[in-house]
Amino acid sequence: MTAAESLAERCLELPGGVLGADGRCHRMVKVRELTGADEEVLAERAASGARMVTRFLARVIVQIEGLERGIDEDLVSDMLVGDRDYLLLRLRQMDLGDHVHQVMRCPSPACGKKVDVDFLVSEIEVRRVPELSAAYRVQLGDGADAVNVAVRLPTGRDQEAMAALAPANPAAANTRLFSRAVLKWGERGPLDEEAARALPLKHRSQLAAFLERSSPGPDLYLDVQCPMCGADMGASFDLHGFFLPSAR
């Protein structure tokens, strides 16, 4: 947590922020206490995880300090993915406690045992950006293969658009993300999905790496070893799934 935050007053500082119409970045968010009605929204199976998070956060965010725009689902969809994840973490910590218990299964065929994993929300590392921009410029490749790209950071709306693709085909999900997030590719302007699919693999890999390291938010990777056999069980935990027992 930062010095500006107060769990008691339910005031949180986004690791990225929301850009207003004037370009100013707004980071301080006030959220309300959760109720059973909010739990029902989280447990709704009809919506994708990303869409459910949009509906949920639009309900519980009371105010974004200094932002004149009202709080609604359009605003929450436009928030950065890491900011949305951060709010979920802190809401979970405030309303259900700091301690999280999760059961994982060892991926080793020779073991396959269930393993209890415990951690504290307060111990999760959070990447914060000192200054947020509506667009970032990055050079991909080098020499004759170099290309200058203008790109924005992924939002909840991007997550919603990729929801059906991500579980079955992460590469297809990346194609959709690149077609949405790239604002200018060299002299070509933005990309459609066909153009994003045709990009050299090295450029796609570098672009994905840039977005990952530039995006603010909590580190959701669990570094775990099986206590039975020592196999690597490291994985990104399901933030939406662990939030409430009824949503698992």
C-alpha atoms as a printed R data frame, in Angstrom:
    type eleno elety resid chain resno       x       y       z
1   ATOM     1    CA   MET     A     1   0.000   0.000   0.000
2   ATOM     2    CA   THR     A     2   1.031   3.620  -0.486
3   ATOM     3    CA   ALA     A     3   0.986   6.339   2.161
4   ATOM     4    CA   ALA     A     4  -2.034   7.946   0.475
5   ATOM     5    CA   GLU     A     5  -4.183   4.837   0.871
6   ATOM     6    CA   SER     A     6  -6.426   3.978   3.807
7   ATOM     7    CA   LEU     A     7  -8.218   0.645   4.075
8   ATOM     8    CA   ALA     A     8 -10.182   1.973   7.036
9   ATOM     9    CA   GLU     A     9 -11.541   4.827   4.923
10  ATOM    10    CA   ARG     A    10 -11.736   2.565   1.850
11  ATOM    11    CA   CYS     A    11  -9.556   4.948  -0.187
12  ATOM    12    CA   LEU     A    12  -7.204   3.272  -2.668
13  ATOM    13    CA   GLU     A    13  -4.516   4.532  -5.031
14  ATOM    14    CA   LEU     A    14  -4.556   2.942  -8.462
15  ATOM    15    CA   PRO     A    15  -1.136   1.733  -9.669
16  ATOM    16    CA   GLY     A    16  -1.859   3.225 -13.092
17  ATOM    17    CA   GLY     A    17  -4.759   5.634 -13.072
18  ATOM    18    CA   VAL     A    18  -7.609   7.007 -15.160
19  ATOM    19    CA   LEU     A    19  -6.884   9.760 -17.682
20  ATOM    20    CA   GLY     A    20  -9.431  12.563 -17.773
21  ATOM    21    CA   ALA     A    21 -10.503  14.502 -20.843
22  ATOM    22    CA   ASP     A    22  -7.851  17.105 -20.031
23  ATOM    23    CA   GLY     A    23  -5.098  14.474 -19.913
24  ATOM    24    CA   ARG     A    24  -4.682  14.570 -16.131
25  ATOM    25    CA   CYS     A    25  -4.217  11.249 -14.357
26  ATOM    26    CA   HIS     A    26  -6.598  10.416 -11.507
27  ATOM    27    CA   ARG     A    27  -5.487   7.723  -9.084
28  ATOM    28    CA   MET     A    28  -7.393   8.000  -5.790
29  ATOM    29    CA   VAL     A    29 -10.502   5.817  -5.690
30  ATOM    30    CA   LYS     A    30 -13.095   5.414  -2.962
31  ATOM    31    CA   VAL     A    31 -15.036   2.142  -2.780
32  ATOM    32    CA   ARG     A    32 -17.963   1.089  -0.598
33  ATOM    33    CA   GLU     A    33 -18.412  -1.955   1.600
34  ATOM    34    CA   LEU     A    34 -19.575  -5.077  -0.236
35  ATOM    35    CA   THR     A    35 -23.019  -6.602   0.218
36  ATOM    36    CA   GLY     A    36 -24.793  -9.845  -0.647
37  ATOM    37    CA   ALA     A    37 -26.059  -8.240  -3.850
38  ATOM    38    CA   ASP     A    38 -22.448  -7.738  -4.935
39  ATOM    39    CA   GLU     A    39 -21.704 -11.371  -4.123
40  ATOM    40    CA   GLU     A    40 -24.539 -12.411  -6.444
41  ATOM    41    CA   VAL     A    41 -22.998 -10.367  -9.264
42  ATOM    42    CA   LEU     A    42 -19.649 -12.087  -8.730
43  ATOM    43    CA   ALA     A    43 -21.307 -15.502  -8.770
44  ATOM    44    CA   GLU     A    44 -23.185 -14.852 -12.023
45  ATOM    45    CA   ARG     A    45 -22.099 -17.435 -14.604
46  ATOM    46    CA   ALA     A    46 -23.797 -15.883 -17.625
47  ATOM    47    CA   ALA     A    47 -21.124 -13.222 -18.072
48  ATOM    48    CA   SER     A    48 -17.426 -13.715 -18.820
49  ATOM    49    CA   GLY     A    49 -14.949 -13.048 -16.024
50  ATOM    50    CA   ALA     A    50 -13.946  -9.685 -17.487
51  ATOM    51    CA   ARG     A    51 -17.540  -8.607 -18.056
52  ATOM    52    CA   MET     A    52 -18.477  -9.677 -14.545
53  ATOM    53    CA   VAL     A    53 -15.622  -7.598 -13.106
54  ATOM    54    CA   THR     A    54 -16.840  -4.570 -15.079
55  ATOM    55    CA   ARG     A    55 -20.351  -4.917 -13.680
56  ATOM    56    CA   PHE     A    56 -19.048  -5.506 -10.163
57  ATOM    57    CA   LEU     A    57 -16.602  -2.581 -10.012
58  ATOM    58    CA   ALA     A    58 -19.137  -0.181 -11.552
59  ATOM    59    CA   ARG     A    59 -21.350  -0.995  -8.569
60  ATOM    60    CA   VAL     A    60 -18.769  -0.574  -5.808
61  ATOM    61    CA   ILE     A    61 -16.631   2.383  -6.943
62  ATOM    62    CA   VAL     A    62 -18.050   5.450  -5.238
63  ATOM    63    CA   GLN     A    63 -15.702   8.097  -6.575
64  ATOM    64    CA   ILE     A    64 -12.520   8.668  -8.560
65  ATOM    65    CA   GLU     A    65 -11.040  11.802  -7.046
66  ATOM    66    CA   GLY     A    66 -10.997  14.814  -9.374
67  ATOM    67    CA   LEU     A    67 -12.671  12.995 -12.278
68  ATOM    68    CA   GLU     A    68 -15.799  14.759 -13.510
69  ATOM    69    CA   ARG     A    69 -17.005  11.754 -15.521
70  ATOM    70    CA   GLY     A    70 -19.601   9.627 -13.716
71  ATOM    71    CA   ILE     A    71 -18.906   6.064 -12.593
72  ATOM    72    CA   ASP     A    72 -20.544   3.592 -14.965
73  ATOM    73    CA   GLU     A    73 -19.718   0.392 -16.837
74  ATOM    74    CA   ASP     A    74 -18.256   2.283 -19.800
75  ATOM    75    CA   LEU     A    75 -15.746   3.988 -17.518
76  ATOM    76    CA   VAL     A    76 -14.808   0.750 -15.734
77  ATOM    77    CA   SER     A    77 -14.377  -1.047 -19.078
78  ATOM    78    CA   ASP     A    78 -11.880   1.631 -20.084
79  ATOM    79    CA   MET     A    79  -9.807   1.212 -16.903
80  ATOM    80    CA   LEU     A    80  -6.453  -0.536 -17.187
81  ATOM    81    CA   VAL     A    81  -6.455  -4.272 -16.527
82  ATOM    82    CA   GLY     A    82  -3.958  -3.911 -13.672
83  ATOM    83    CA   ASP     A    83  -6.008  -1.190 -11.988
84  ATOM    84    CA   ARG     A    84  -9.088  -3.408 -12.065
85  ATOM    85    CA   ASP     A    85  -7.095  -6.324 -10.628
86  ATOM    86    CA   TYR     A    86  -5.718  -4.063  -7.907
87  ATOM    87    CA   LEU     A    87  -9.194  -2.973  -6.826
88  ATOM    88    CA   LEU     A    88 -10.317  -6.615  -6.668
89  ATOM    89    CA   LEU     A    89  -7.340  -7.493  -4.466
90  ATOM    90    CA   ARG     A    90  -7.898  -4.635  -2.044
91  ATOM    91    CA   LEU     A    91 -11.657  -5.214  -1.887
92  ATOM    92    CA   ARG     A    92 -10.991  -8.849  -1.081
93  ATOM    93    CA   GLN     A    93  -8.506  -7.829   1.609
94  ATOM    94    CA   MET     A    94 -10.848  -5.280   3.185
95  ATOM    95    CA   ASP     A    95 -14.022  -7.356   3.193
96  ATOM    96    CA   LEU     A    96 -12.830 -10.959   3.494
97  ATOM    97    CA   GLY     A    97  -9.428 -10.630   5.149
98  ATOM    98    CA   ASP     A    98  -5.781 -10.639   4.168
99  ATOM    99    CA   HIS     A    99  -5.250 -14.408   4.252
100 ATOM   100    CA   VAL     A   100  -6.045 -16.470   1.138
101 ATOM   101    CA   HIS     A   101  -6.210 -20.260   1.041
102 ATOM   102    CA   GLN     A   102  -6.127 -22.010  -2.326
103 ATOM   103    CA   VAL     A   103  -5.978 -25.678  -3.287
104 ATOM   104    CA   MET     A   104  -3.824 -26.578  -6.299
105 ATOM   105    CA   ARG     A   105  -3.028 -29.917  -7.902
106 ATOM   106    CA   CYS     A   106   0.539 -30.930  -8.698
107 ATOM   107    CA   PRO     A   107   0.948 -31.072 -12.514
108 ATOM   108    CA   SER     A   108   3.457 -33.939 -12.359
109 ATOM   109    CA   PRO     A   109   1.872 -37.170 -13.707
110 ATOM   110    CA   ALA     A   110   3.862 -39.127 -11.139
111 ATOM   111    CA   CYS     A   111   2.364 -37.124  -8.287
112 ATOM   112    CA   GLY     A   112  -0.895 -35.322  -8.992
113 ATOM   113    CA   LYS     A   113  -1.477 -34.625  -5.294
114 ATOM   114    CA   LYS     A   114  -3.595 -31.720  -4.061
115 ATOM   115    CA   VAL     A   115  -1.546 -29.030  -2.342
116 ATOM   116    CA   ASP     A   116  -2.748 -26.338   0.069
117 ATOM   117    CA   VAL     A   117  -1.362 -22.911  -0.835
118 ATOM   118    CA   ASP     A   118  -1.638 -19.994   1.590
119 ATOM   119    CA   PHE     A   119  -0.591 -16.388   1.045
120 ATOM   120    CA   LEU     A   120  -1.406 -12.836   2.135
121 ATOM   121    CA   VAL     A   121  -2.923 -10.265  -0.189
122 ATOM   122    CA   SER     A   122  -0.749  -7.632   1.495
123 ATOM   123    CA   GLU     A   123   2.402  -9.496   0.377
124 ATOM   124    CA   ILE     A   124   1.539  -9.407  -3.338
125 ATOM   125    CA   GLU     A   125   3.902  -7.095  -5.207
126 ATOM   126    CA   VAL     A   126   2.330  -4.238  -7.143
127 ATOM   127    CA   ARG     A   127   3.968  -2.507 -10.108
128 ATOM   128    CA   ARG     A   128   3.179   1.223 -10.168
129 ATOM   129    CA   VAL     A   129   3.923   3.634 -12.998
130 ATOM   130    CA   PRO     A   130   5.120   7.143 -12.096
131 ATOM   131    CA   GLU     A   131   3.417   8.685 -15.116
132 ATOM   132    CA   LEU     A   132   0.588   7.291 -17.237
133 ATOM   133    CA   SER     A   133   0.287   8.051 -20.943
134 ATOM   134    CA   ALA     A   134  -2.522   7.539 -23.436
135 ATOM   135    CA   ALA     A   135   0.018   6.100 -25.886
136 ATOM   136    CA   TYR     A   136   3.551   4.698 -25.739
137 ATOM   137    CA   ARG     A   137   6.133   4.582 -28.496
138 ATOM   138    CA   VAL     A   138   8.382   1.560 -28.816
139 ATOM   139    CA   GLN     A   139  10.825   0.295 -31.428
140 ATOM   140    CA   LEU     A   140  10.476  -3.381 -32.254
141 ATOM   141    CA   GLY     A   141  13.203  -5.352 -34.008
142 ATOM   142    CA   ASP     A   142  16.483  -3.847 -35.124
143 ATOM   143    CA   GLY     A   143  18.341  -2.911 -38.258
144 ATOM   144    CA   ALA     A   144  16.319  -3.359 -41.430
145 ATOM   145    CA   ASP     A   145  13.555  -5.104 -39.452
146 ATOM   146    CA   ALA     A   146  13.047  -2.225 -37.002
147 ATOM   147    CA   VAL     A   147   9.590  -0.661 -36.816
148 ATOM   148    CA   ASN     A   148   8.292   2.176 -34.649
149 ATOM   149    CA   VAL     A   149   4.982   1.436 -32.983
150 ATOM   150    CA   ALA     A   150   2.514   3.545 -31.002
151 ATOM   151    CA   VAL     A   151   0.496   1.435 -28.575
152 ATOM   152    CA   ARG     A   152  -1.791   1.893 -25.589
153 ATOM   153    CA   LEU     A   153  -1.995  -0.317 -22.504
154 ATOM   154    CA   PRO     A   154  -4.671  -3.058 -22.319
155 ATOM   155    CA   THR     A   155  -8.004  -2.240 -20.676
156 ATOM   156    CA   GLY     A   156 -10.953  -4.141 -19.308
157 ATOM   157    CA   ARG     A   157 -12.726  -3.604 -22.624
158 ATOM   158    CA   ASP     A   158  -9.889  -5.476 -24.339
159 ATOM   159    CA   GLN     A   159 -10.241  -8.296 -21.807
160 ATOM   160    CA   GLU     A   160 -13.934  -8.534 -22.583
161 ATOM   161    CA   ALA     A   161 -13.223  -8.692 -26.321
162 ATOM   162    CA   MET     A   162 -10.679 -11.505 -25.825
163 ATOM   163    CA   ALA     A   163 -12.689 -13.496 -23.266
164 ATOM   164    CA   ALA     A   164 -13.892 -16.163 -25.685
165 ATOM   165    CA   LEU     A   165 -10.445 -16.629 -27.272
166 ATOM   166    CA   ALA     A   166  -8.018 -16.552 -24.340
167 ATOM   167    CA   PRO     A   167  -8.726 -19.972 -22.730
168 ATOM   168    CA   ALA     A   168  -8.613 -21.981 -25.956
169 ATOM   169    CA   ASN     A   169  -6.079 -20.042 -28.041
170 ATOM   170    CA   PRO     A   170  -3.868 -17.428 -26.332
171 ATOM   171    CA   ALA     A   171  -2.181 -16.592 -29.648
172 ATOM   172    CA   ALA     A   172  -5.545 -15.684 -31.191
173 ATOM   173    CA   ALA     A   173  -6.283 -13.587 -28.111
174 ATOM   174    CA   ASN     A   174  -2.985 -11.736 -28.658
175 ATOM   175    CA   THR     A   175  -3.931 -11.120 -32.284
176 ATOM   176    CA   ARG     A   176  -7.159  -9.480 -31.165
177 ATOM   177    CA   LEU     A   177  -5.374  -7.468 -28.497
178 ATOM   178    CA   PHE     A   178  -2.736  -6.171 -30.925
179 ATOM   179    CA   SER     A   179  -5.429  -5.161 -33.423
180 ATOM   180    CA   ARG     A   180  -7.089  -3.117 -30.682
181 ATOM   181    CA   ALA     A   181  -4.109  -1.711 -28.773
182 ATOM   182    CA   VAL     A   182  -1.764  -0.737 -31.632
183 ATOM   183    CA   LEU     A   183  -2.513   2.852 -32.615
184 ATOM   184    CA   LYS     A   184   0.141   3.112 -35.315
185 ATOM   185    CA   TRP     A   185   2.430   0.523 -36.880
186 ATOM   186    CA   GLY     A   186   5.236   2.285 -38.707
187 ATOM   187    CA   GLU     A   187   3.606   4.294 -41.483
188 ATOM   188    CA   ARG     A   188   0.580   1.997 -41.740
189 ATOM   189    CA   GLY     A   189  -1.568   3.372 -38.971
190 ATOM   190    CA   PRO     A   190  -3.601   0.960 -36.814
191 ATOM   191    CA   LEU     A   191  -3.887  -2.775 -37.497
192 ATOM   192    CA   ASP     A   192  -6.890  -4.967 -38.152
193 ATOM   193    CA   GLU     A   193  -6.857  -8.596 -37.015
194 ATOM   194    CA   GLU     A   194  -5.628  -9.877 -40.376
195 ATOM   195    CA   ALA     A   195  -2.649  -7.501 -40.293
196 ATOM   196    CA   ALA     A   196  -1.911  -8.352 -36.641
197 ATOM   197    CA   ARG     A   197  -1.987 -12.054 -37.492
198 ATOM   198    CA   ALA     A   198   0.511 -11.525 -40.330
199 ATOM   199    CA   LEU     A   199   3.115  -9.794 -38.132
200 ATOM   200    CA   PRO     A   200   6.466 -11.563 -37.721
201 ATOM   201    CA   LEU     A   201   6.537 -13.702 -34.595
202 ATOM   202    CA   LYS     A   202   9.538 -11.802 -33.213
203 ATOM   203    CA   HIS     A   203   7.628  -8.506 -33.418
204 ATOM   204    CA   ARG     A   204   4.565 -10.029 -31.766
205 ATOM   205    CA   SER     A   205   6.721 -11.473 -28.995
206 ATOM   206    CA   GLN     A   206   8.477  -8.164 -28.376
207 ATOM   207    CA   LEU     A   207   5.178  -6.275 -28.367
208 ATOM   208    CA   ALA     A   208   3.637  -8.690 -25.866
209 ATOM   209    CA   ALA     A   209   6.711  -8.352 -23.640
210 ATOM   210    CA   PHE     A   210   6.548  -4.547 -23.812
211 ATOM   211    CA   LEU     A   211   2.882  -4.502 -22.800
212 ATOM   212    CA   GLU     A   212   3.540  -6.897 -19.941
213 ATOM   213    CA   ARG     A   213   6.445  -4.959 -18.441
214 ATOM   214    CA   SER     A   214   4.845  -1.531 -19.007
215 ATOM   215    CA   SER     A   215   1.426  -2.321 -17.561
216 ATOM   216    CA   PRO     A   216   0.869  -1.443 -13.899
217 ATOM   217    CA   GLY     A   217  -0.857  -3.773 -11.460
218 ATOM   218    CA   PRO     A   218  -0.348  -6.662  -9.040
219 ATOM   219    CA   ASP     A   219   1.910  -9.613  -9.801
220 ATOM   220    CA   LEU     A   220  -0.546 -12.518  -9.863
221 ATOM   221    CA   TYR     A   221   2.063 -15.230 -10.345
222 ATOM   222    CA   LEU     A   222   2.361 -17.801  -7.573
223 ATOM   223    CA   ASP     A   223   5.840 -19.323  -7.281
224 ATOM   224    CA   VAL     A   224   5.039 -22.695  -5.703
225 ATOM   225    CA   GLN     A   225   6.781 -26.078  -5.499
226 ATOM   226    CA   CYS     A   226   4.981 -29.301  -4.705
227 ATOM   227    CA   PRO     A   227   5.904 -30.287  -1.124
228 ATOM   228    CA   MET     A   228   5.460 -33.959  -2.055
229 ATOM   229    CA   CYS     A   229   7.691 -34.268  -5.110
230 ATOM   230    CA   GLY     A   230   9.317 -30.858  -5.582
231 ATOM   231    CA   ALA     A   231   7.738 -30.250  -9.014
232 ATOM   232    CA   ASP     A   232   7.243 -26.677 -10.187
233 ATOM   233    CA   MET     A   233   3.622 -25.631  -9.632
234 ATOM   234    CA   GLY     A   234   4.097 -21.965 -10.476
235 ATOM   235    CA   ALA     A   235   1.074 -20.406 -12.141
236 ATOM   236    CA   SER     A   236  -0.991 -17.239 -12.295
237 ATOM   237    CA   PHE     A   237  -3.807 -17.606  -9.819
238 ATOM   238    CA   ASP     A   238  -7.397 -17.022 -10.824
239 ATOM   239    CA   LEU     A   239  -8.103 -13.623  -9.296
240 ATOM   240    CA   HIS     A   240 -11.789 -13.701 -10.182
241 ATOM   241    CA   GLY     A   241 -12.214 -17.262  -8.946
242 ATOM   242    CA   PHE     A   242 -10.656 -16.815  -5.518
243 ATOM   243    CA   PHE     A   243 -12.398 -13.538  -4.715
244 ATOM   244    CA   LEU     A   244 -15.488 -15.060  -3.122
245 ATOM   245    CA   PRO     A   245 -16.172 -18.689  -2.161
246 ATOM   246    CA   SER     A   246 -19.417 -18.708  -4.134
247 ATOM   247    CA   ALA     A   247 -17.593 -17.566  -7.281
248 ATOM   248    CA   ARG     A   248 -15.194 -20.529  -7.424
